[in-house]
């Protein structure tokens, strides 16, 4: 039994005319007769009553007409859904992200997904850089968004936007935006940064900035989550350097100094398994449309 047999059976059940059905489905009438006889043998039931003048459905034929119609409709829906998933228009897209991505690119991207591909469900996972790498390699997420990351060979990376870093200070810190000259004024401050293992490229960018001004940052606390870092700075536990977007939507007692005249920039990277580049092209197109 195959789909064509069921389609031809339904066509004959609709017209109850072998000649007309054969013309409609573009096969010879004897071939149609053989298909119906084979279908009857396979289901073990007579589906049509025939005489020289009339063709009629048997009770078994009426039942199969109803069930086969529903089955083929479900199958066609499955085919359509499969094609949508292949085109990136349906199913799920699992997105790993750093907290700063939620303050920048992700809200616009999620709105675009909802408007342009409403059958595609986005599943979000906020996670540090190292766990994003592991999740991508284990196929637990489909794409990731992380700042200043160093990706292993199996993972492709693309910079989707660049922004300035900012120094984040507690309100009572003696350095103000007006008195700030360069990073050397923070030589003796304690820093709050991500662990080296969680964001090596990110931490190296900050260390390079500080080294250019004659010091390496003294790290008092480590956290891979921007929200935690900002709260610790607000509490006076140290200072930090974050992408400017990390401050969006925050209402904290902090001072900030934009690092405009430094070579290092916060680069938000989109990450994915290299071997999945082709299948993720529809998602990349959505990203391109919001940049």
C-alpha positions in Angstrom: 0.0 0.0 0.0 1.2 3.5 -0.8 0.0 7.1 -0.9 -0.9 6.9 -4.6 -3.2 3.9 -4.0 -5.0 5.8 -1.3 -5.3 8.9 -3.4 -6.7 6.9 -6.3 -9.1 5.1 -4.0 -10.4 8.4 -2.7 -10.7 9.8 -6.2 -12.8 6.7 -7.3 -14.8 6.9 -4.1 -15.7 10.5 -5.0 -16.7 9.9 -8.6 -17.8 6.2 -8.5 -16.7 6.1 -12.1 -13.6 4.2 -13.2 -13.2 5.9 -16.6 -13.6 9.4 -15.2 -11.3 8.7 -12.3 -8.6 7.3 -14.5 -8.7 10.4 -16.6 -8.5 12.7 -13.5 -5.5 10.9 -12.1 -3.8 10.4 -15.4 -3.5 6.7 -15.5 -5.0 4.0 -17.7 -8.3 2.5 -16.5 -6.9 -1.1 -16.3 -4.1 0.2 -14.1 -6.6 1.9 -11.8 -8.6 -1.3 -11.6 -5.5 -3.3 -10.6 -4.6 -0.7 -7.9 -8.1 -1.0 -6.4 -8.0 -4.8 -6.4 -4.5 -4.8 -4.8 -5.8 -2.4 -2.1 -8.7 -4.6 -1.4 -6.4 -7.6 -1.1 -4.2 -5.7 1.3 -7.0 -4.5 3.6 -8.8 -7.8 3.3 -12.2 -6.3 2.4 -14.3 -5.5 -0.6 -14.4 -1.7 -1.0 -16.6 -1.3 -4.1 -19.7 -3.1 -5.3 -19.6 -3.3 -9.1 -21.9 -4.3 -11.9 -22.1 -3.4 -15.5 -23.8 -0.1 -14.9 -23.0 1.1 -11.3 -20.1 1.4 -8.9 -20.9 1.9 -5.2 -19.0 1.9 -1.9 -19.4 -1.0 0.5 -19.7 -0.2 4.2 -16.0 -1.1 4.5 -15.3 1.3 1.6 -17.2 4.1 3.3 -15.2 3.7 6.5 -11.9 3.6 4.6 -12.9 6.7 2.7 -13.4 8.6 5.9 -10.2 7.4 7.6 -8.0 7.6 4.5 -9.1 11.2 3.9 -8.1 12.1 7.5 -4.9 10.2 7.2 -3.8 11.9 4.0 -4.8 15.3 5.3 -2.6 14.7 8.4 0.2 13.5 6.1 0.0 16.6 4.0 0.1 18.7 7.1 3.2 16.8 8.2 4.9 17.4 4.8 4.1 21.1 5.0 5.4 21.3 8.5 8.5 19.4 7.5 9.2 21.9 4.7 8.6 24.8 7.0 11.1 23.4 9.5 13.6 22.9 6.8 13.2 26.5 5.7 13.5 27.7 9.3 9.9 28.8 9.5 8.6 26.4 12.1 9.8 24.1 14.9 12.3 25.4 17.6 15.4 27.5 17.6 17.3 27.1 20.8 19.4 30.3 21.6 22.1 30.5 24.2 23.1 34.0 25.2 25.1 36.2 27.5 23.1 38.6 29.6 24.4 41.6 27.5 22.8 40.0 24.4 19.4 40.3 26.1 20.0 44.0 26.6 20.8 44.5 22.9 20.2 42.2 19.9 17.9 39.6 21.3 14.7 41.6 22.0 14.7 42.9 18.4 15.4 39.4 17.1 12.6 37.8 19.1 10.1 40.4 17.7 11.3 39.6 14.2 10.8 35.9 14.8 7.3 36.4 16.1 6.3 38.7 13.2 7.9 36.9 10.3 8.0 33.2 11.4 5.2 32.9 14.0 5.4 29.0 13.8 9.1 29.2 14.9 9.4 29.0 18.7 12.5 30.6 20.3 13.8 28.9 23.4 16.3 31.0 25.4 19.1 29.9 27.7 21.2 32.5 29.5 24.6 30.9 30.0 28.3 31.9 30.3 30.6 31.5 27.3 32.1 28.1 28.2 28.7 26.5 28.7 27.6 27.9 25.4 30.5 26.2 23.7 29.6 22.9 25.4 25.9 23.3 24.6 26.7 24.0 20.9 29.0 21.0 20.6 26.4 18.7 22.4 23.6 20.2 20.2 21.7 21.4 23.2 21.4 24.8 21.6 21.4 25.8 17.9 23.1 29.3 18.1 24.8 31.4 20.8 25.4 35.1 21.4 28.5 36.0 23.5 30.8 39.0 23.7 34.5 38.8 22.7 34.6 35.0 22.6 37.4 32.7 21.3 35.6 29.8 19.6 37.1 26.3 19.1 37.6 25.1 15.5 34.3 23.2 15.3 32.3 26.4 16.0 31.9 29.3 13.6 31.7 32.8 14.8 30.5 36.1 13.3 30.5 39.6 14.9 27.0 40.9 14.7 27.6 44.3 16.3 30.4 46.3 18.1 30.1 48.7 21.0 32.2 50.5 23.5 33.2 49.1 26.8 32.3 51.2 29.9 33.9 51.3 33.3 31.3 50.8 36.0 31.9 52.4 39.4 29.9 52.6 42.7 28.4 56.0 43.2 30.9 57.1 45.9 34.0 56.2 43.8 36.4 59.2 43.8 36.9 59.1 40.0 34.2 60.8 38.0 33.5 60.9 34.3 34.8 64.5 34.3 38.0 63.8 36.2 38.8 60.5 34.3 42.0 60.6 32.2 42.8 57.0 31.4 42.6 53.5 32.9 45.7 54.0 35.0 43.6 55.8 37.6 42.2 52.4 38.5 45.5 50.7 39.1 44.8 50.1 42.8 41.1 49.3 42.5 39.7 45.8 42.9 37.9 44.4 39.8 34.9 42.2 39.4 35.3 40.2 36.2 34.2 36.9 34.7 36.3 33.8 35.5 39.0 33.3 32.9 37.5 29.8 32.2 34.1 31.3 31.4 35.1 34.1 29.1 38.7 34.0 28.1 38.5 36.3 25.1 36.4 38.8 27.0 38.8 38.8 30.0 41.8 39.1 27.8 40.3 42.2 26.1 40.0 43.9 29.5 43.5 42.8 30.6 44.9 44.1 27.4 43.3 47.5 28.0 44.7 47.7 31.5 48.2 46.5 30.4 48.3 49.3 27.9 48.1 51.6 30.9 50.7 49.9 33.0 48.9 47.4 35.2 47.0 44.2 35.4 43.6 44.3 37.1 43.5 42.9 40.7 40.4 40.6 40.6 38.5 40.5 43.9 35.4 38.7 42.8 34.4 36.7 39.7 31.0 36.2 38.1 30.0 35.3 34.6 26.6 37.1 34.9 26.4 40.9 34.3 23.5 41.3 36.7 25.6 39.9 39.6 28.6 42.0 38.6 26.5 45.2 38.6 25.0 44.5 42.0 28.5 43.8 43.5 29.7 47.1 42.1 26.7 48.9 43.5 27.5 47.4 46.9 31.0 48.8 46.7 32.8 45.5 46.3 34.9 46.7 43.4 34.6 48.1 39.9 34.1 46.4 36.5 34.3 46.9 32.8 31.3 45.8 30.8 29.8 46.3 27.3 27.7 49.4 27.3 24.6 47.4 26.5 24.9 45.6 29.9 23.5 48.8 31.6 20.3 49.0 29.5 17.2 48.6 31.6 19.2 48.8 34.9 18.2 51.2 37.7 21.2 51.0 39.9 23.3 53.5 41.9 26.3 53.5 39.6 28.6 55.8 37.8 29.8 54.9 34.3 32.7 56.0 32.1 32.5 55.1 28.4 35.9 53.9 27.0 35.6 55.7 23.7 39.3 56.1 22.9 40.5 52.6 23.4 41.3 50.0 20.7 39.4 47.2 22.3 35.7 47.0 21.7 32.9 44.8 23.0 32.1 42.5 20.0 28.9 40.5 20.2 29.5 37.2 18.4 26.9 34.9 17.0 28.1 31.3 17.3 27.0 28.0 15.7 28.4 24.6 14.8 30.2 24.9 11.5 28.7 21.7 10.1 25.2 23.3 10.6 25.9 26.4 8.6 23.6 25.5 5.6 20.6 24.5 7.7 20.8 27.7 9.8 20.8 30.1 6.9 17.1 31.0 7.3 17.9 32.1 10.9 20.9 34.0 9.8 18.7 35.9 7.3 16.4 36.9 10.2 19.5 38.2 12.1 20.7 40.2 9.0 17.3 41.9 8.7 17.6 43.5 12.2 21.2 44.6 12.0 
